[in-house]
Amino acid sequence: AEDDDTPAAKKIKRESGENEEVAVPSSGHDLVSLPYSDKLKYVSVIAKPMASKKLAKKLFKLIRKAAKRKTFLRSGLKDVQTRIRKGETGLVVFAGDVTPIDVMSHLPVVCEERGLPYVYVPLRYDISTAMGVKRPCLMVLIRLHDDYIDLYNECEAEMKELPIPI
């Protein structure tokens, strides 16, 4: 038995002849600091329409403002699903890196039926960071409020311009 104080490192099996170093983030919140193009590597196949870098930045700003109002930001799968079913309206932002995708694959169809604009952003950690919480968040429903009506309308217009996948 070794008496080292150093923690055991994770061992990764490598094929013979493979010498390249792979940088693996230690936690999900380390992914937040990655450039937008690198975040897109973690996205699932159904994550369409994907927000552009500019739109994602506006959406995160909108989420930050909506999080200050108690009932104007609904977060999490169960809460958003319930509120959509009960008829609440707003903008829906989904995380693109959700696994398994079956957990939320039905919700874009529900949004289309209800006429709610929706969009994907690359990481669930981005949504939670914008909300100011540490727990990753799969989706949010942003309701309209007078304090951020201009930003809301701007984001809504851009989201409606995005092509809906068939």
Secondary structure, DSSP 8 states (H G I E B T S, - for coil): ----SS---------TT--------SSGGGGGGS-HHHHGGG--TT--SB--HHHHHHHHHHHHHHHTSTTSEEESHHHHHHHHHTT--SEEEEETT-SSGGGTTTHHHHHHHHT--EEEES-HHHHHHHHT-SS--SEEEE---GGGHHHHHHHHHHHHHS----
